[in-house]
Amino acid sequence: MVSQTTKIMIVVAALAALAIIVPNTNSFVILLATRALAFAILVMSLDILLGYTGLASLGQAAYLGVGAYMTAILATKYQFGLGYDFWLVVVFGILGGAALAAVFGLLAIRASGTYFLMITLALGQCVWGLAYRWNSLTGGDNGINLRQRPKFGIDLANEVTFFYLVFAFFAVSLLAMYVLVRSPFGRSLTGIREQELRMKILGYNTWLHKYIAFIIAGGFGGLSGVLWAHTAGIVSPENVVLTTSVDALLMAVLGGAGTLVGGVIGSFIVFGLREYLSTLVPWWQYVLGGVYVLTILYLPSGLMGIPERIRQRRLASSNKAADSKKLAAAS
Amino acid sequence: MSDAQTSGRQPVLELKGLSKSFGGLHAVRSVDLKIMPGDRKAIIGPNGAGKTTLFNLITGIFPSTSGQVLLFGRDVTTWPSHRRTAMGMARTFQITSLFPRLTVLDNVLLAIKGLRPSKFVMWRFLSSYREVYDKAHGLLEQASFMDRKDTEVRYLSHGEKRQLEIILGLASDPKILLLDEPAAGLSSGESVEMTKFLQRIDPNLAILLIEHDMDVVFDVAQQISVLHFGEVLETGTPKQIHDSKRVQEIYLGTD
């Protein structure tokens, strides 16, 4: 078993490598990495629900949407959030995502399992419907184009500077969520995932714990949306459609639910595969679909589960070897 | 809560005409029961007599159809489970309900945290709460589980899981513990172990026990109530119940 400190060192080293290598590549890769990082915040927030609390939400794109639309509308209609007030937009985005989750949570947390999934799906589609139909505010199907990125001392139009900003937000989010899942509150979520009835009997108001987790995930989703808006430069209904929620869910599963960093790996793989495959073959979506199916069939614990699998296989084969030796000695 | 309330002559738990119907099925019919501090009572009865349903009413998992549940004299009939736990009630489950993919230690830590306000803290590692860890270690040492504290619960034997069920019940320092068939599925050797384990529990703690294994019941309980088709048929000392004609009829069906 790899110790916790070793694991943290590996993650820190990987992040440091990312921060050093990416800015020295071409602008295509930089933009790709920036997108993956911004989206990874959403995937991690979903992992809090999926991997730690056992709630599979299919409407997580709604929170990204709130943050993204808020950023885009403020920037284009009110010229707000393009200077130092960008930080206010960040706060608004987080609060907006959390507030929407607080409302949706009241409806969704009452259910569990498939029913929770269906309710979150329906609520997510409501947000999509609003984005699609409310032309005067959201620009309808065309969405909203952001013509410029914020400028405050540093110029975020520079893609390397912007990459570092998103990277910093990502790193802080990862740290905050890591502390969260190992805190007493985070452990209570794991308890709910494992055996909710027992948690009630132990004195936990499990509804409240799930509700708070749902709101926190919504807040991180909102943050992810603010960054996404400036990364992509366009916010459209495509960002809040069901497919985006499914993407987030599958990224979390592909990397390994209940690990946080698994979602980040999933995000990078999917964004990378999508960009490169789409230039190679027109049926790239089938490849992605195949990857998902294979993961769920053969790697239910995701890519992060591979080391554990190898360890168990080694253990099993060494046991077998020991057994056959014993047999040989006996005969 | 004042001392007079908890330690006086007031019952820890009192049931008044407690009933539960599932449609036309009357699972529990007008059950009256009083448990004083330190009492050891047992409920026995054939399969389907309504024993576990009665526990689910007492702990608030099901709403009752009529009647009252009083904890320390307070009417808690409509309270959710977690608030009853906060009053000093704990229970175990007939079907083992542990956290299978967490370690033994983590299971106990969750159980201890259940009644502490710090369960909502999310900016500090759980591992930084020394006192909670000390208490968990204490509980595990008492039950001689220390050597297995880092084992995931799903890898424990059935007998070990049954014991851990009770350790989790004790972790919240309850005043009354409801045990739902602690010896379910245990071999006779393990049953004896379980009986010893139960006899070591703090004598001030009131225990209400459901059990099929009569050896366990007769060794642990001072008073036994027999439940049949949801009704309390007879209440008495182990000896009285043992000699009762009616009880023998229920169990052996001599009609």
Contacts between the chains, C-beta under 8 A, distances in Angstrom:
chain1	res1	chain2	res2	distance
A	179	B	122	7.4
A	179	B	123	6.2
A	179	B	124	7.6
A	179	B	125	6.9
A	180	B	122	4.9
A	180	B	123	7.9
A	182	B	125	5.0
A	182	B	126	6.2
A	182	B	127	7.3
A	183	B	121	5.7
A	183	B	122	4.4
A	183	B	123	6.6
A	183	B	124	5.8
A	183	B	125	6.3
A	183	B	126	6.0
A	184	B	113	5.4
A	184	B	116	8.0
A	184	B	118	5.6
A	184	B	119	5.1
A	184	B	120	7.4
A	184	B	121	5.1
A	184	B	122	7.6
A	184	B	124	7.6
A	184	B	126	4.9
A	184	B	129	7.2
A	185	B	119	6.7
A	185	B	120	5.5
A	185	B	121	6.0
A	185	B	122	4.0
A	186	B	122	6.4
A	186	B	126	7.7
A	187	B	106	7.0
A	187	B	109	7.1
A	187	B	110	6.3
A	187	B	113	7.4
A	187	B	126	5.1
A	188	B	110	6.9
A	188	B	113	7.0
A	188	B	119	5.6
A	190	B	99	7.5
A	190	B	102	6.7
A	191	B	99	5.7
A	191	B	102	7.5
A	191	B	110	4.6
A	194	B	99	3.8
A	194	B	100	6.3
A	194	B	101	6.0
A	194	B	102	6.3
A	195	B	97	5.4
A	195	B	98	6.7
A	195	B	99	5.3
A	195	B	100	7.7
A	197	B	61	7.1
A	197	B	93	7.9
A	197	B	97	6.1
A	198	B	93	7.4
A	198	B	97	4.5
A	198	B	98	7.0
A	198	B	99	7.1
A	198	B	168	7.5
A	199	B	110	7.4
A	199	B	114	7.5
A	200	B	61	7.7
A	200	B	80	7.4
A	200	B	81	4.3
A	200	B	82	5.4
A	200	B	85	7.9
A	201	B	59	6.2
A	201	B	61	8.0
A	201	B	81	5.6
A	201	B	82	7.9
A	201	B	85	6.2
A	201	B	90	7.3
A	201	B	91	5.7
A	202	B	82	7.9
A	202	B	85	6.5
A	202	B	110	6.5
A	202	B	111	5.2
A	202	B	114	3.6
A	202	B	115	7.9
A	202	B	168	7.0
A	202	B	171	7.8
A	202	B	172	6.6
A	203	B	82	5.0
A	203	B	85	3.8
A	203	B	86	5.5
A	203	B	114	3.6
A	203	B	115	4.5
A	203	B	172	6.1
A	204	B	82	5.7
A	204	B	114	5.6
A	204	B	119	6.7
A	205	B	80	7.3
A	205	B	82	4.9
A	206	B	82	7.6
A	212	B	120	7.7
A	216	B	122	7.9
